[in-house]
């Protein structure tokens, strides 16, 4: 064999190897996307796989009422490799877009470029996952990530050979679809749904095209059955890169949607569903020749929350009504409260820790969360912020039972101890510090000579300045810690632990300034729920329940039970869990119980509760906050007063007066006691719906 022949042979051999390599790579690429030419059906048939959607578990209230559920639907999807290898793709895309337009259906793509000239990037609006896909696409094409949007549109138009005579709007929509199809070659994304949750007419029209690359695919959409409890329920969405690093260890698909917040995130392990896999063989004319499932879908489990929907509705509606009334009319001669901002309501079952209602105001409609997100995120009142669990507030006078327990149990003060309110507390006057009783500041009057129960009922600051000074901050803080204040409630949803007022906290918070030292004035302010005392509403509700239980603190929980999808079997049942037990003497319990009962009957909480048919123990609070405007308003109660079942905490930023919040508590109590014979029927009929 001469040298020329050897070179020719070597060239043929190398060329053959290259062709085999190219074919192998293409085959692997098609297999990665789920599609190969069917050997048994001939070249005219193609096999690909589709995901068979599995339903995510439903979220139910404690009565079994659906709050969030998956609904079966159908999408108009494009199978990328089949579509691109059967006919002129740009013309077919234009036809599909025109078909959708004729049915008044909007198509969606994730190309992060504005729909019209002048073209600009919209990468900030598509989320971290889709930004990652975008970068993968650019890298796969070998295009500079810094290329301008205008130049990129031009380059994509050239790459996809889109006709010059097509108008700009059509070009942008076509390259959006081409981008989605290309993404399926360079990522692990499932087939592209051009239209999600399509109606029957569009599905029929798409099927009539007989295009093997256009498929009607089964899907599911997450659907909210209520506009209430938005913060507690949460949302689902595509995984971030950080989430994927964790979830892939649990065999999640890369394109799986996971809980992002609320119950959806807290109970993801139960709710998660695993899609099945179906192989489909189609002929070149679009006929489905064969289908077979290789992996059955596994639905998620149903999660029953502790939330009672009627109580949740009462809490949200009444709180919103109170805010509206304050903004219009205010309270008192000074019309305080017109600058009210937001607040929360939390109701807890005393003997189990179950969260019966958890409302944050302002709120939003969870069904339109994604559509409204830009507007909601810019709202100055922060409707997306879960104030019930994350916001920490000065408790104000609802903290006074802590000081009462410290005075009785740790400093030998009896509940009948009399103190004369002089209006201005002058014990530290020589050191340059005096403080006033609230009633003296507002009216110039005093409470006169009163005992501890009357001081709680009338919320006398002067009384608690005196017994708080005598007890000292160490004893007050011991009781606060024993009752769980400044500690997380144990709830499954994210929460803020808050802070207790004590020298260590002050040093941590203010060490950079001279205010880091603890002064006598700090003890007086801490004794009435000010200083560095800051707690979330859910902790105030748990604290109230702990008072009701005589010092037994149950872990707060949103989870009642977990059921099989069809409800045939209980997978898990939540059991009450005691987090701590703080010993409170009978004398101390009588001090705050009788004082709180008096508050509901004749004291600061009587306006809305004095005639309530079930005995209630309540404590109101008005908290200063230092940010200007009206004072904050706080309120706690438990009922029945002598055998407590339910505890409620309510807070309003710049709500002016805690007693005004009694109407919210009453609406929630109405719903709770309507289920028993404790509440007369006529009262139940007046509840909100």
N, C-alpha and C positions, 0 to 999 in steps of 0.2 A: 504494500500500500504506500503510494508516494505521499509526499508532504502535503500536497494540495488536497488529496482525498482525505488524509487524516484530519486536516483542518476542517473540511466540509462535514465529515462525520462528527467531529467534536462539536461543531456548531449546531448540527441537527440534534445531537444528544442533549446539549445544554438547552436548546430551545424547547425540546420536549419536556425536560425537567421543569423549566419555567412555566410552561402551559399547565403541567400537572399541579405545580405549586399554586398557580393562580386559581385553578379550578377548586383545589382543596380549600384554599382560603375562602373562596366564595361560598362553598358548601358549608364550611364551618360558620360563616357569617349568617347564612340563611337558617342553619340549625339553631344558632343562638337566638334568632328572632322567631323560631318556632315553625319555619316553613321550608319544605324541600319538595322537589318535583316527585310525584308519586310514581314509583316504578310499575306498579300494578295497573295504574289507570292510564299510563302513557303520558306523552308530553302535554296533552291537553288538560291534565288534571294537576292540581296543586294541593298539598296538605300543609296546614298550619295549625297552631294551637291557640285557643282562646282561654282566658281565665273564666271560670264559672264562679260568679260572685256568691260569697257566703254572707248571710245576714249578721251584722254586728248585734250584740245583745241589746235588748230594750232596757231603758231605765224607767222604773215605775216608782210611784209614791208608795207610802206605807200601806195604802188601801188597795194596791194593785192597779191604780189608774196610770195608764201610759203617759209618760212625760216626754220621752224621746224614743224614736223607733226607726228602723230601716224600712223603706218602702221599695218594693220591686218596681223596676222601670226598664226601659229599653233605650239604647243609644244608637245613633247612626255612626258607625266606625269605619275607619279606613285601615286595611291590612297593608302595611307599607310596601313590602317586597312584592306582593301579588299585584297591587295597584300600579306600581311603577314599572312592572314588566309586562303589562297588558294594555297596549295602546298609548296614545299621547297623553301624558299625565296632566299637563297644563290645561288642555281642553277639557279633560274630564273634571278637573278641579273647578274650572269655571262653570261647567254645567251643574255641579253639585251646589256651588254657591248660589247660582241663579235659582235652583230648585228650592233651596232654603229661603231665599228672599221672597219667592212667590208664595211661600207658606207663612211669611212673616216671622221666621225663626232666626234668631241671632246665633252666629257661629263664634267660636272662641278659639284663640290661639295664644301661646305664651311667648311669642316673639317680643322681646322687650324694646320695641320701637313704636313710637306713636303711629296712629292709623293714617294721619294726613301730614302733608308737608307743612312747615319745614320739619324734617324728621329729627326726633330726639330720643334718647334712651329713656326707658322707664324701669330700669333695673331695681330701683328702690321700691317699686310697687309689687314685685312678683314674689318676694320671699326668698329666703336663703336657699331652699331646695332648688327652685327653678333658676336662681342665679348660678348655682353649681352646674346644672344641666347646660345653661347658656355657655359657660366657660368651656365645658367639655366639647360642645359643638364647635366653638371657634378653634379650639386646639386641634380637633379632628380634621377640620378643614385647612389647618395651617394658617389661619388668619390672625392678624394682630389684634389683641384684646383692646388696644387703644384706638382702633380705627373709628372714624366718625360714623354716626348713624347714617348720614347722607351717602357716604362712600360705600358703606356696607350694603345698603339697599341697592345701590348701583351694581355692586359686585354680585350680589345674590341674583339679581335680575339677569345678569350675563351668564352666571353659572347654570341657572335653571332654564336658560334660553326662552325667556318669556317674550312674546312678540312685541315689537316696538310700538305698534299702533294701539296697544291696550292702555286704558287710562290709569292714572296713578293710583286711584282708590282700589281698582281691581288688582293691579300689580301687587300692592301691599298685602291684600288679602290672600292672593295666591302664594306669595313667598312665605306668608305666615303658615299656610298649610304645608308647603314644601319643607319648611323648617321643622315642623312637628314630625313629618315623616322621616326626615334625616335623623332626628333625635333618636328614633327607634333603632337606628343602626349603631349608634355610638353610646347608648346608655342601656340600662336594664328596664326601661319603661315598657309598659304593655302597649297594645295597639292604641291608636289615636282616635278618640271620640270627637268627631266633628260637631255633633249635636248631642248633648246629654238630655236624658229624660224627654225624648221626642214624643210627640203626639201620634195617634194612630194614622192620620192622613199622611204625615211625612214619612213614617215608617213604611207605609204601603208604596208611596212614590219612590222611595229609595230602593225598595226590593224590586220594583218594576224595571229599574235600570239594568238589571241582570249583569251587573259588573262584578266579576269575581273578587275584586279588591274592595268592594263596598259591602259591608256586612251590618245586619241588625244584631246587636249584641245585648245580652241580658246584663243588667246592672242593678245597683241599689243606691238610693239617696237617703241621707240622714234627715229625718223629718221631726220637727218639734211639734208636740201636741198641745203645748201651752206657751204663752208668752211670759209666764212667771218663772221665778227661780233661775233666771239667766246665769247669774254668777255661780250658783251652786251646781248647775248642770254642766256648764262649760261647752267646749267645741272640740271637733276633731280636725285634723289636717295632715298634710304630707310630712314625713319625718325630716328633721334637719340632719346635717351630716353627723352631728354629735349623737343624736338619737339613733341614727342608723347603726353607728358603731356599737351601740348596746343592743338594739333590737335584732340585729342580724344574728346574734348569738342565740336568740330565741326562735330562729327560723322564720322571721317575718320576711315577706316579700319587700323588695326595695321601694315599690310604689304603694305600700300599705299605708292607710291612714290610721293615725293614732290619736289618742286623747291629748289635747294641748293644755287644758286646764279644767278646773271643777271636777265633778264626778267622772266625766269622760276620761280624765287623766288618772285620777285616784284609783279607779277600778278598771283600768285598762286590761289587766291580766284576765279578768273575768269576761269583759265585754268583747275582747278581740276575737275575730273570726278568721279562718284560714280558707282562702279561695281554692276551688278545685281547678282541674286542668282538663280541657276537652280538645281532642284532635278533630279537625274538620277537613274533609277533602271536597274541593269544589272543581267543577268542570270549567272550561274556558268561557262558557256562556253564563256562568254564575250559578248553575244548578249545584245544590249540595248533594254530593254523591254518597258521602259516608260520614258519620260522626261516631266517636266513641270516647268515653270518659276514662282517663287514666288515674285521676285523683279526685275523690269525692270532696265536695266542700264541707267544711266543719263550721257550723254556726257558733256565734258567741253565746254566752250565758246571760240570762236576764238578771239585772241587779235591782233589787227593791230597796229604795232609800228609806230613811226614817222620816223624811219630809212628809207632812200632811198637806196636800194641795189646798183644801179649803182654808186652812190656817195660814198658809203661805199667801194666798190671795188676799185674805183679810189684812195681813201684815203690810203687804205692799200697797194695796189700795188705800188703806187708812193713813199710812205714813205719807203717801203722795198727797192725799187730801189735806193733811195737817200742814204740809209744806206750802201748798197752794194758798191755804187760808192765811198763813203767816205772811207770805209775800204780799198778799192783798191788804190785809188788815193789821198785822202786827199784834202785839199784846200790850195792854196797859196804856197809860197816858202818853208814854214815850214811843208807843208803837214799836217796841223792840221785836226783833225776829224777822223783820222785813228783809234782812240780808241773809236769811237762812241759806245754807249751801247744800248739805247732804247729810245722810245719817244711815242708821241700820236698826234692824230688829232681829233678835235671836230668841227663840223659845226652846227650852230644853225640858225633857222629862226628868223630874227630880230623881227618881229611883233607878234610872237606867242610863242616863247621860245621852239619850237619843235626841238629836236635833230635830225638832218638830217644824220649825220655820226658821228661815235664814234669809233675810231680805236686806238688800243694799240699795240705797237711793242716792242719786238717780240711777235708773236701770236702763235696759235696752231690750229690744225684741231679738231673742236668740236666732229666730228664723231668718232675719235679715242682717245678721252680724257681719258677714263678709261684704255685702253690698254697702252697708253703712259704715264700715270700719274707718275709712278716712275721716268722715265727719265726726264719728264718735271719739276718735283718738285726739281730735283737736278741740273738743268741747271743754270749756274752762271748768266745768263742774265734774269732770272725770267720771262719766257714767260707766266706763269699763273697770273702774277700780272697785274691788270687793271690800267695802268699808267694814263689813261685818266681821271679817277675819284678819284683814291686813292693816286697817287704820287703828292707831292707838291714840287714846284720848285721856285727858285729865278726868277722872271719874267724878270729882266734886263730892257732894254730900252723900252719895250712895255708898261711899267708903266708910262712913261714920260707924256702922256696926263693927268694923275692924277695931276702931279705937275704943268702942264700948267694951268689946271682949277683952282687950288688953287691960283696960282700967279695972274691970271686975275680976278677971282671973289672974292677972299678973301684978296687980297693984292694990288689991283689996278694997276697991271702991264698990259700994253696993248700988243696985239699980234705983234705990230710993234716995240716993245721995242728992241733996238739994244744993244748987248753985244759983246765985242771983246774977242775972244778965245785966251788966251796967252799960251795955252798948259798945264801949271802947275797952278793949283788953289792954291794960296798962302794966302788966307784970314786968315787962322789959323796957318800960318807958325810959329809965335812967340810961339804958344802953342805946337809946335812940330808936326803939322800935315799938310801935303800937299797931293793933289791928282791930277791925270793927266786926261786929255781928252784922250779917247781911240785912236783917230787918232794920237795924239802926241806920245803915248806909242809905237804904231806899226810902225809909219813912220817918226816921228819927225816933222811933219807938223801940222798946226792948221787950224781951219775953218774960221779964220779972223773975221770980224765984221758981225754978222748975227742977224736976228730977230727970234721971237719964232717959226714961221712956218718953216723957214729954219733950225732952230735947231732941230725940230722934223724930218724933211726930212732927214737931215744929221746925226741925232742922236748924237748931240753935248753934251757930258757930262758937259763940262765947263759951258755952258749956264744954264743947269739945276742945277748945283751946286750953281750958283749965285741966281737964282730966288727961288730955294728951300730953301736956307739959309735965304733969305729975308722973305719968307712966314712962315717958321718955321714948325716943325713937327706936331703941333696940327692942323693947317689948312690943311696940306697935308693929314693927317690921316682922317680928317673930310670928305674930298672929296672921299678918298679911301673907307671909310665905306659907304658913300652915294651911291657909284656905286656898292656896294655889294661885294667888295673884302674882303677876310677873312671870308666870310659867305657862307653857303651851298647854292647851286644853286636851291635846291628844287626838284631835280630829284628823281625819284622813286628808283633808284639803290643806293647802299651805296657809299658815297663819303667822302672825307676828306675836312674839312672846311679851313685848312691852317691857316696862321697867317699874320697880318698886322704889319709892323714895327712901334712901338711907345714905349714910356717909360714903359707902363704897360706890354706890351708883353715882352720886354727885361728883366724886373724884374722877370716875371714869368719863362722865359726860362733860365736865367743866374743868378738867385738870389744866388746860392751857390758859385758863383765866383765873383771876383772883377768887372767883365764885366757887372754886373747887373745895373750899373749906366749909364744914358744916356749922351752921349757926343755930341759936335758939329759935330764930324766926322760921328756919326750915322745919323744925319739929312741929311748930304750931300749924304751918301750912300743910305739912304731911298729914296731920291729924284730921284735917277736914277734906282730904282727897286732892290736895294740890301738890306743890313742890314738883318732884320728878315722878310722881305716880302717873303712869300712862298705861292703859290697858285697852285691848280690843273688845268690841261688844260681845264676842263669843265667850271671852274670859269673864266678863261681867255677868253673863247669863249663868255660866258654870259656878261662879262665886255665889250668886244668888241661890242656886240649887244646893250648894254646899251649906249655906246658912240654913236653908229649909231642912236639910238632912242632919242638922246638929253637928256638922264638921266632917261628914263623909263626902268625899269628892269622887264622882264617877268620871271615867274618861268620856269625853264628848265623842259622839260618832254619828256619821251620816249613813252608815250601812246597816240595814236591817237583815236582809238575807239574799242569797244567790240561788237562782233556780235554773234548771235546764230550760233550754229554749222553749220547749212545749209545755213547761210548767209541771211536768210529771214527777220531778224529783227535786228535793231541796239539796243543794250542794253545800251550802254554808249558812249557819244561823249565828248572828252576832249575840254574844252574851255580855251582860253588864260587867264592867271591870272597874274595880275600886283603885283609884290612883293613890289616894292618901286618906288618912283619918286624923283629924286634929281634935283633941279633946276640948270640948266647950262645956263648962259647968252649966247646971240647970239654971243658976242665977243669971249667968250671962245670956243664956238662950232666952230666958224670960225678958231680959232687958231689951234685946233687939226685936224679939217676936212681938211683944206687947206694944213696943214703940212703933213698929211697922204696921201693926193692926190699927193702932190709933191714927197713924198717918193716913191710911186708906179710909177711915171712918170720919175723922174730924180734922185731920191735919193737912199737910201740904199736898197729899195725894187724894183728897176727898172729893175734889170737883167732879170727877167722873166715876169714882168707885164707892162713894158713901152709901149708895142704895143698891149696890150689886148683890144679887141673891146668894152668891157664894162668898164666904168670908175670905178676904184678901189681905195679905201683908205687903206693904209697899214702902218704898223709900224714893224720894225725889232728890234731884241734884241740879245745881246751877254752877257751872265750872268756868272760871276765868281762864283765858288762853293766851293773852298778850299779843294777839295779832290784829286787834282793833275790831270795832263793831260789837254786835250783841254777844252776850255770854253763850257758851254751849249749854245744852240741856241734857240731863241724864235721868233715867228712871229704871228701877228694878222692882219686881214683885214676885210673890209666889202664892199659889192657891191650891186647894183650900188652906187657909192659914194654919189650921191645927193638924192637918194631915196632908201635907203638900204633895201635889202630883206634878205640877208644871211651874217652871220659873221662866221669867221673861226679862230681858234687858233691852232698853231702847236708848238710842243716842241721836241727837241732832246737832250738827255743827251750826253754831249761832242760832240755836233754837230758842234762846231767851229763858224759858222756864221749864223745869222738869215736870211740874205738875200737869202741864198741858199735854204731856205725852201719855197720860192716863187713858185717853180715849183710844189710842192705838192698842194699849194693853187690853182694854175692855173688848175691842173687836176680836182680838186673838183668843181671849178667854171665852167669848161667846161661842166661837167655833169649837173650841176644845170641849166645853161643857155641854154643848148641844148634843153630843153623842151619849150623854148620860142623863139620868133623871135629876141631876143636881140643878139644872137650869130650866126654869119655866118655859113653856113652848113659845109664849109671846115674845120673850127676849130673843130666842133663837131666830124667830122670823125677821127680826130687825137687823140681822147680820148682813155684811156685804157679800156680794157675789161677783 
